[in-house]
């Protein structure tokens, strides 16, 4: 009963969180230090989108266990057999790292690093 009352609030929270993640990811392109930090955090799979994916997977796993235990306790015999053990819900989450996005960010970071050098070279050439 509580899950059904919390579910609409949870969905709205997840939507707002994903919107904020997208906005902050766009702002990272304005600063080389933020871009470098974003590259490191993304490559370590510890950014907010990975945490959101982890939360979603954990909640899904919780729902599987909840339905499994409800079936087990209320609708079946309470004997626990080998087939019951093999049918236990398993938690599976593997972070997905977008290496193409990381590569593009690295190229942009390289451009950020080269721009002051090129500007200084042009200023020295003018004299």
Steps between C-alpha positions, in 0.01 A plus 500: 500500500781738588680432170198612300478825698869577461528397134367826344732708719791272414433529124486879519824503701674277244385727215622814677829335586563389141415854377748653746767250401460600134520871584813464715664281237451779245649757741814289540609594147554861611793428730809286437524397866135393515542318170805313631315409818202381295730281289653340809168448677333359187786263425481371860124441456424709809308784338140586580356315201670179617367556851153551356534177301623321814203629702261386228658153487497471880134601515414247230686231695311597814170466313600152375590389852182649639280315251703180546459510877131586476444199275716283719344595833136537409433278198736203511616240741777612729735221399819628342637270230796509268283631214377777729859589578589508131203723423597765754515848347853604416631854506666596177639845434789585274591864450498619141785732412464700180858509374402696188369785717815486714718515187309804370543672836872422494530660155316808625726514806802484269357790301448694824867437586635596157299822463715713739818370334375586152380843615841569660679388186291736285568788741874433482485484119332844486793672670 
